[in-house]
Every structure is written in structure tokens, then in C-alpha cells.
Amino acid sequence: MFDLDNWQEIWATITRNKFRSILTGLGVSWGLFMLILLIGVGNSFEGGIMKNVNGFAANSCFFFTDRTSEAYKGFRKGRLWNMNNRDLTLIRQKAQSVELISPVLFGNSGDKNVVNGSKSGSYGTRGVYPAHFQIEQQHVLAGRLFNQIDIEGYRKVCVIGKEVYETLFKSGENPEGQFIRVNGIYFQVIGVIRPMSRASIGGDVESTVFIPFTTMQRAFNQGDIIHFLACTTKSGYTGSMVEEEVKNILKSAHDIAPSDEKAVRSFNIEKEFQMFNNLFTGINFLIWFVGGGALLSGIIGISNIMLVTVRERTREIGVRRALGAKPMTIVKQILSESFVLTLIAGFLGFFVGIALVEIVNVAMTNNLSDDVFLIPPYVSFWTAIKAMIVLVFAGVLSGLMPAMRALSVKAIDAIRDE
């Protein structure tokens, strides 16, 4: 392997026809360059999607009510019904698959319904449990989130979104402890939040005032109604199991036919994440298929040129065989030449691709706003290792056919070759 004469001979063979070697190597360079570029773009797209759902519990399920579609136990078809506080107790007692649970109550969002002194805005209100902020995670910009004491004590406190804060307070002003009027009732601000995820259930978090669920029921005379229910699954269970279990409990508690598929509506975030995973799998397959195809065309080009080289060196190979060169020595020589040519061309395409991805990464990092869907492209270390393994494999593959052709050359025929 470290025979200097051998490497000098390989280099001399490659550079004997420089123009032909350069054109041949360009195919491999372009193939690996395209592969690296596509991987970077694919990672940018995948990261952009995951950025938009980052912080949202991937194992969450949501439930809401609709009209019944079947008559049952004396109740007519098309009956309206509502979830209530008793349902929370039943789900906690009977649902083996549920880990976290948070009811949601949506309030009115009238004109200029949120006021702080002379400043006001029109914003939505939402009553939630502390667990809601584990299901739909938030960046806490100031203060704190709700706790169980707020729920049990019916405290008139609120957590406001970033946009609400910017409307009602001066820049840099501390909102903690100050009172704002929400739909005619005063609440003390205990925190300011900004969503981790762009995905949100029930409206934009930044333009919402959050109130403890129990406080909202009592302060706005909502009785024990629940508008929406959010749950997460325990380890070992799937979102579909939670959907089925919770639906059965709700149907039984409200005298709804077990076969009624419309009375209890639900959607499962786990299915959405599975869809994303399938999408990413398809994109990665397409990237490697297209990039690998471009690389394969370059490999075929090198293999063809090496076949021409073997044909041109028929007499040389014959002389080597006549002087006692073993067949494997000839094979090793041809494989080494194709391998080195592929490796040099591949490394060139690899490093140019990495450099371009890095330049775009730096440019996007310095100028990218939060509103842009994509993230800066990148190529991970392990992906680069995979690309190198593919390149090494390509180098060996490109030399196999020419090496077999060289091996088939007989000494006496080669010497007589004109």
C-alpha cells in the first residue's frame, strides 16, 4: 500500500491524458456535489417543518363535541351535548392510557375587550389547566405559568401572549403584578409567553389571554361546561388507544350510542407526526436516489474510460504477465487507478458541496427571520461519513469491470496485439 513506485505509476497513468481524466472525473464530482447539496436542502426543509411543531407534544390527542348521529336511550338523533367537569374525573379514574389532561374553555373576544388603562386590544381568552403548557409548550418571557394552587383557589390571574403585552404595556415595562381588564373583569398578570411551536390549538398564542380554567368557569358563569379536551398518552400506548378509550368513556357518561362516530370528534397529533416521518423518509429516499443516480452516471463514465485505458495498455499488461506478474497484481493496479481517480474527483465535489452549503448556512443564519419556513441548510457529520462510504464503494465499483477485462488478457495474445 505504501509502495512509492506504485503510487507514482498510478499517478502517471491518470495524468497521461489529463484532459480525459478531468472530464471523466467531473461526472463523479458533479454526482457527489449534487448529493451533498440535496441533503443540505432536504435537512433545511425537514428542520423547517419540525421547527413549526417543536414544543408541541407529539403524543397528544384532542376531543370536542358534535351533534349525535344516532337515536339512543330515548334521546333523539341530532342532540347537542357538552363535556363537563365530571368527565375529567371519569377519564382520570378509568382511562389507563391517559397521562396528562387539560380541559379548555374559550371565552369571548369582543371589540377592545382587553384593557390596561388607556391601552386596549381585541384578543381571545382561553381557560386552561397547568398541564396545557406541557402539551403545548411555551417560552416564558416574564413571570410564571399557572400552578395547581391557581386552579384550586380560583385565582383571578392571567398569562398573556407577547402581542398582548406589546399592546397593553410599554416596551421594557414589567407586567408582573399589574391588573388588566378582560371582558369586564380584572385579572392580575403573572406571566408573558411566546409559543415554541407555530402550531396552536384554538388560536394564536401570542394574541391570547390565558386564565385558570376553574376561574374562567366561575368568573364568566360558564357552569361546568368544557369546550375542548386535550390529553397525552402514557408510555406504551398509542394515540389511537387514547382516542378509543376516552371516546368510550364520554359516550357512556352522556348516553351516546357506542356506534355513533360523529358525536365525539377527535384528532390525534401522533398521526400528524407519523405523516411527517413518512414524508421525510420519502424525501430522503428521493435525495439519495437522485444524488446516487448522478453519482452512478459518473461511476459508469470512469468505468468506461478505464476499459479504454485497459485496451490501450494491452501490450503493457501482456508484458507484465510474461514477466511473471500475478493476475491479482494486474487487478490491484487497475482497481487502484480507478479508485484514486474516483476518490480525487469525489472529494472535490464533496468539499465544494460542503462549502456551498456552509456559505448558505451562514448567510441564512445572519439574515433569516422567524417568519421564514426553512432553516439554514446543513449536512451532519454522520451523513458526511455515509457520503464518504458511498464514494469509496463507488471507487471500487468503477474499477471492477476494467479489472476483470485486464484479468482476461492472455500474455501471448497481448504481446502479439497491434
Secondary structure, DSSP 8 states (H G I E B T S, - for coil): ---HHHHHHHHHHHHTTHHHHHHHHHHHHHHHHHHHHHHHHHHHHHHHHHHHHTTB-TTEEEEEE---SS-BTTB-TT----EEHHHHHHHHHH-SSEEEEEEEEE----TT-EEETTEEE--EEEEE-TTHHHHB-EEEEEE----HHHHHTT--EEEEEHHHHHHHS-TT---TT-EEEETTEEEEEEEEEEESSS--SSS-GGGEEEEEHHHHHHHTT-TTEESEEEEEE-TT--HHHHHHHHHHHHHHHTT--TT-SSSEEEEEHHHHHHHHHHHHHHHHHHHHHHHHHHHHHHHHHHHHHHHHHHHHTHHHHHHHHHTT--HHHHHHHHHHHHHHHHHHHHHHHHHHHHHHHHHHHHHHHHH--TT-S-------HHHHHHHHHHHHHHHHHHHHHHHHHHHT--HHHHHH--
